[in-house]
Amino acid sequence: MLNGKEIVINAEPDQRVIDLLREDLGLTGAKEGCGAGECGACTILVDNESRLSCLMLAAQLEGKTITTIEGIAKEGEFHPLQEAFIEYGAVQCGFCTPGMILSAVDLLAKNPGPTREEIKEGMSGNLCRCTGYQKIVDSVEMAVSKMGKKGRQ
């Protein structure tokens, strides 16, 4: 399953997932920043857990549920984390944003009421060269509040 839709893909088993998503499927939200699993820009959700698509092979996706940034909006409405990133100005160049948001989705699924320190720790695998992280942490805090009101994760 990819972004809520059943899909069958014929891919070389040793093809990297980042390449499969971007080149074969046109899902360009995941970015290749480092290609070595250091920056988090390529983060996707596999069975609802954040994974680095630059370090995964296509064969590892068989039978899994994959969510990319393109798949978290529901019924034409942004996910509360996407809304918060926009509202709090956590998006600057935007390169790291999809990975940041998907890491936050994973964090909040595991801990729906994280402290500020837990947010920082949960987002520590994602690097950003533009924001200084303050607005990113603020955005996740705001989304926690919104998601509590809307009951949406």
C-alpha positions as CSV (number, residue, x, y, z in Angstrom):
1,M,0.0,0.0,0.0
2,L,1.4,3.4,-1.0
3,N,-0.3,6.5,0.4
4,G,-3.5,4.7,1.1
5,K,-3.7,3.0,-2.3
6,E,-3.0,-0.6,-3.3
7,I,-0.2,-0.6,-5.7
8,V,2.0,-3.2,-7.5
9,I,5.4,-2.1,-8.6
10,N,7.8,-4.1,-10.6
11,A,11.2,-2.8,-9.4
12,E,14.7,-4.2,-9.3
13,P,15.1,-5.6,-5.8
14,D,18.3,-3.7,-5.2
15,Q,16.9,-0.3,-6.4
16,R,17.0,2.3,-3.6
17,V,13.6,3.3,-2.3
18,I,14.4,7.0,-2.7
19,D,15.0,6.4,-6.4
20,L,11.9,4.3,-6.8
21,L,9.8,7.0,-5.3
22,R,11.2,10.0,-7.0
23,E,12.2,8.6,-10.5
24,D,9.7,5.8,-11.1
25,L,6.6,7.0,-9.1
26,G,7.0,10.8,-9.4
27,L,6.8,11.3,-5.6
28,T,9.4,14.0,-5.1
29,G,8.6,15.0,-1.5
30,A,11.4,12.8,-0.1
31,K,14.7,14.4,-0.9
32,E,18.2,12.9,-1.2
33,G,20.3,15.2,0.9
34,C,23.2,13.0,1.9
35,G,22.5,9.5,0.6
36,A,24.1,8.1,3.7
37,G,21.3,8.2,6.3
38,E,22.7,11.3,8.1
39,C,20.2,14.1,7.2
40,G,16.7,12.8,7.3
41,A,15.5,14.6,4.2
42,C,14.5,11.3,2.6
43,T,12.3,10.2,5.6
44,I,9.2,8.2,4.7
45,L,6.9,6.1,6.9
46,V,7.0,2.3,6.5
47,D,4.3,0.5,8.5
48,N,3.8,3.9,10.3
49,E,7.5,4.2,11.5
50,S,10.0,6.7,10.1
51,R,12.6,5.2,7.8
52,L,15.3,6.6,5.6
53,S,14.5,5.8,2.0
54,C,18.1,6.4,0.9
55,L,19.1,3.4,2.9
56,M,16.3,1.0,1.9
57,L,16.0,-1.2,-1.0
58,A,12.8,-1.8,-3.0
59,A,12.7,-5.4,-1.9
60,Q,12.3,-4.3,1.7
61,L,8.9,-2.7,0.8
62,E,7.2,-5.9,-0.1
63,G,4.0,-6.3,1.9
64,K,4.5,-3.0,3.7
65,T,2.4,0.2,4.0
66,I,4.3,3.2,2.8
67,T,3.4,6.8,3.4
68,T,5.2,9.7,1.9
69,I,4.6,13.4,2.5
70,E,2.2,13.3,-0.5
71,G,0.0,10.9,1.5
72,I,-0.6,12.6,4.8
73,A,-3.2,15.2,3.7
74,K,-6.7,13.8,4.1
75,E,-9.7,14.8,1.9
76,G,-7.9,17.8,0.6
77,E,-6.9,19.2,4.0
78,F,-3.4,19.5,5.2
79,H,-2.3,17.4,8.2
80,P,-2.2,19.5,11.4
81,L,1.6,19.3,11.2
82,Q,1.7,20.7,7.7
83,E,-0.6,23.5,8.8
84,A,1.6,24.2,11.9
85,F,4.8,24.3,9.8
86,I,3.2,26.9,7.5
87,E,1.6,29.0,10.3
88,Y,4.8,29.1,12.4
89,G,7.1,29.7,9.5
90,A,9.0,26.5,10.0
91,V,9.3,26.2,6.2
92,Q,12.2,28.2,4.8
93,C,13.9,26.5,1.8
94,G,11.6,23.5,2.3
95,F,14.2,20.9,1.5
96,C,14.1,19.2,4.9
97,T,10.4,19.9,5.6
98,P,8.9,16.6,4.3
99,G,11.3,14.5,6.3
100,M,10.8,16.7,9.4
101,I,7.0,16.4,9.2
102,L,7.0,12.7,8.7
103,S,9.4,12.2,11.6
104,A,7.0,14.3,13.7
105,V,4.1,12.2,12.6
106,D,6.0,9.1,13.8
107,L,6.9,10.9,17.1
108,L,3.4,11.9,17.8
109,A,2.0,8.5,17.0
110,K,4.3,7.1,19.7
111,N,4.0,10.0,22.1
112,P,0.9,12.2,21.5
113,G,1.9,14.6,24.2
114,P,5.6,15.1,24.0
115,T,7.5,17.7,26.0
116,R,9.6,20.3,24.2
117,E,12.7,18.2,25.0
118,E,11.1,15.0,23.7
119,I,10.2,16.8,20.5
120,K,13.8,17.9,20.1
121,E,15.0,14.4,20.8
122,G,12.4,12.9,18.4
123,M,13.4,15.2,15.6
124,S,17.2,14.9,16.2
125,G,17.7,12.7,13.1
126,N,16.6,15.5,10.8
127,L,19.0,18.2,9.8
128,C,18.0,21.8,8.7
129,R,20.4,24.4,7.5
130,C,17.9,27.3,7.5
131,T,15.7,27.5,10.5
132,G,17.7,27.0,13.7
133,Y,15.0,24.4,14.7
134,Q,13.1,26.8,17.1
135,K,10.2,27.3,14.7
136,I,10.1,23.5,13.9
137,V,9.8,22.6,17.6
138,D,7.1,25.4,18.0
139,S,5.2,23.9,15.0
140,V,5.2,20.4,16.5
141,E,4.0,21.8,19.8
142,M,1.2,23.7,18.1
143,A,0.2,20.6,16.1
144,V,0.0,18.6,19.3
145,S,-2.6,21.1,20.5
146,K,-4.5,21.1,17.3
147,M,-4.5,17.3,17.0
148,G,-5.8,17.0,20.5
149,K,-8.7,19.2,19.6
150,K,-9.3,17.5,16.3
151,G,-8.5,14.0,17.5
152,R,-6.5,13.4,14.3
153,Q,-3.1,11.8,14.0
